[in-house]
Structure formats: structure tokens, C-alpha cells
Amino acid sequence: MSESTLTSPKLQSEVSWQQLLLVFVLALLLFITVRWQPDSWLQSRISEQCQQNGLILDYKELHLDGIGVRLETVSVQTAAMSQPLQLETLRLSPAWTSLFNGSPGIDLQLNWFGQRVETRLIRQEAYVDIEGLHADIDAALLQPLLQLPVKLIGKLNLSGDLRVDMQSGRPLQGGLQASWQSAAIEMNGSMPLGDYQLIVKSKGSSGVWQWSLGGGTALLLQGDGKLEMAAGVPVQAWAIAGNGRLEAGKDAINMAAMLGQKPLMFKLSGPLLKPLLQRM
């Protein structure tokens, strides 16, 4: 057999697919083997992986769930988080399709105060890719976080992809879309506002992101600006800046009485969760 035959593109392709198939089979056999180990062995492996990746993970119960592992009453924290994230359940299962790209991945599903979040995590050298993030969250759950004097009503839908630095936890690039559907506030009765959409996307690798916000029927809102996600700084202290416009809808008499007949122009600056609004 000639040297050209041995190095032909067709044979190289066949060898490559054989290698991928071998990796898939070995991973499957490994996971099946793991499933037959005692819970204490699984717990030690999970603890070891958390320590290697700078995670503090506590949970009350561990169960095998199909081809995955389910943890109940979970607390998760990293060095970049000021307080742990409390979860009702956390389910992890292997993302087999990511093996064909040469990067091991995990499909993750979690329940947080009855709200479901799911995504795929793919580990790279110094960062993690968060792919296919999807979450539906009751807007009322964000009221304590935002410290608003009124009750929020409606459903928040979040989707997108992010690349996150493993050491600092800072998003490096990607994009997120958030929509607030059937938005309303409760203040002496329910006051419908409309539907809103927020888009946040990376601008290069400098840590500065662009944001834009718009929508509404009773309360028309438009705005855009930048968000600086600095390394080592908690999320609530990320710096936000931009300009916005508030205006009562055509038929929103009560809103017009509160805001006036002319659009309200404002400038936004300061920390993300406690921004300073300055009228222009």
C-alpha cells in the first residue's frame, strides 16, 4: 500500500470518526459504571470536582435520575458571590453531543422557588460556555432583589448564550434577551403596563456590554447604554450608564396624571441594582 493511500483524506476522516465513536462509548461505559457505585463514591467525586473549580456546594439528598444525578435542597456559592444561591433541586446529566466537538459538557436543570431554569455547560480551558440558557420566572420574585416599593406582576422570560471566566465568574462575551410579559405593578390595585424587552450583548472583550430596553403600552419605555461587568466585583455593583425616555400611553389617563403630558427624559448611572436617575 502506498504512502499516499495511508494519508488520504478519506482514511483520515474514517479514523477521526472512529476516535469520536470510541470517546463516546468510553464515556457511556464510564457513566454506567459510575451509576453502579455507592452514593458515598458519587458524593466524593462531586466534592472533588467542586473543589477543583472553586465551588462550595451543599445538599441534603442525592439521587440517580435516569442517566443523570439529582440533588435536593442545594446551596451553591463561588468566591464572586456575596451569598449562596439556594435551589430546591439541581439535576446534572452528560451532554453527549458536545463530545463530538471535543469538549465535555453537562445539561443542567434547576428549580429555584418553583421556577425552572435549564442550560448546557461546556468546559473549556479557562472558561465555561453557557449555551441555550432558558428560564421562565415570576416577576414578583425579583422585588426583594430590586428593593422596589411596589409589587411586580407578570412573567419574565430569559434566554441567551454566555462565555464566563472560570476564575472571576465574569461574563466575557455573548448575549442575553429578557422579556417581561403582561407586565404590571400593584399599587392601589393592579396597573397594567404592557410588554417589555431587554437585550444585553457583549462589545468586544473589554468587559463593557451594550444594553437596550423598549416596549410598553400604558407606560412607554425606551433606553440604551452600557454595562461594565468588572472582574472581582459583585453583580449588584456592576456599573451601568445610559439614557432613557418614559412616556404615558395614549389611553393611559392615570399614568399621564403621574408623569405629565410630556415625555420624561432621564440619565442613568451608578451601580446596577441601585442606579441613579437624573432628569434631563
KAQUI-V488863 format. One record per pair of residues at least 4 apart in sequence whose ideal C-beta (glycine too) atoms are under 6 Angstrom apart, sorted by the first residue. I is the first residue (numbers start at 1). J is the second residue. D is the distance in whole Angstrom. If there is no record, write none. Layout:
# KAQUI-V488863
i:j:d
I:J:D
I:J:D
This chain:
# KAQUI-V488863
i:j:d
1:5:5
20:100:6
23:99:6
24:99:6
31:94:6
35:64:6
37:41:4
39:62:6
50:55:4
50:57:5
54:78:6
55:78:6
56:77:4
57:76:6
58:75:4
59:71:4
59:74:5
60:72:6
60:73:4
61:72:4
62:71:6
63:70:5
65:70:4
67:93:6
68:91:5
68:92:6
68:93:3
69:92:5
70:91:5
71:90:5
72:89:5
74:87:4
74:90:5
75:84:5
75:86:6
76:85:5
77:81:5
77:84:4
78:169:6
80:169:4
82:234:5
87:110:5
87:112:6
88:111:4
89:111:5
90:110:5
91:109:4
92:106:5
92:108:6
93:107:5
95:105:3
95:106:6
95:107:5
95:120:5
98:103:5
98:105:3
98:122:5
103:122:5
105:120:6
105:122:4
106:121:5
107:120:5
108:119:6
108:121:6
109:118:5
110:117:5
111:116:6
113:141:6
115:137:5
117:135:4
118:134:6
119:130:5
119:132:6
119:133:4
120:131:5
120:132:5
121:128:6
122:129:4
123:128:6
126:166:6
127:163:5
127:164:6
127:165:5
127:166:6
128:164:5
129:163:5
130:162:4
131:161:5
133:160:5
134:159:5
135:158:4
136:157:6
137:156:4
139:152:4
139:154:5
139:156:5
140:152:5
142:146:6
143:148:6
143:152:5
150:185:5
150:187:5
151:186:4
153:184:4
154:180:5
154:181:6
154:182:5
154:183:4
154:184:6
155:181:5
156:180:6
157:179:5
158:178:5
159:177:5
160:175:5
160:176:4
160:177:6
161:174:5
162:171:5
162:174:4
163:172:5
163:173:5
163:174:6
164:171:5
165:170:5
165:172:6
168:231:4
168:232:6
170:229:5
170:231:5
171:229:6
173:202:4
174:202:6
175:201:4
176:200:5
177:199:5
178:198:4
179:197:5
180:196:4
181:195:5
183:193:4
183:196:6
184:190:5
184:191:6
184:192:5
184:193:6
185:191:5
186:190:5
192:218:6
193:216:6
193:218:5
193:219:5
194:215:6
194:216:4
194:217:4
194:218:6
195:215:5
196:215:4
196:216:6
197:215:5
198:213:5
199:212:5
200:209:6
200:211:5
201:210:6
202:209:5
203:208:5
203:209:6
203:210:5
207:229:5
208:226:5
208:228:5
209:227:5
210:226:6
211:225:6
211:227:5
212:224:4
213:223:5
214:222:5
216:220:5
216:221:5
217:249:5
218:249:5
218:252:4
218:255:5
219:255:6
220:247:4
220:249:6
221:246:6
222:245:5
223:242:6
223:244:3
224:242:6
225:241:5
225:242:2
226:241:6
227:240:5
228:239:4
229:238:5
233:237:5
236:272:6
236:273:4
237:271:5
238:272:4
240:272:5
240:275:6
241:269:5
242:268:5
243:267:6
244:266:5
245:263:5
245:265:6
246:264:4
247:263:4
248:252:5
248:255:4
248:256:4
248:259:5
252:256:6
259:264:6
265:280:4
266:277:5
266:279:5
267:278:5
267:280:6
268:275:5
269:276:5
270:275:5
270:276:4
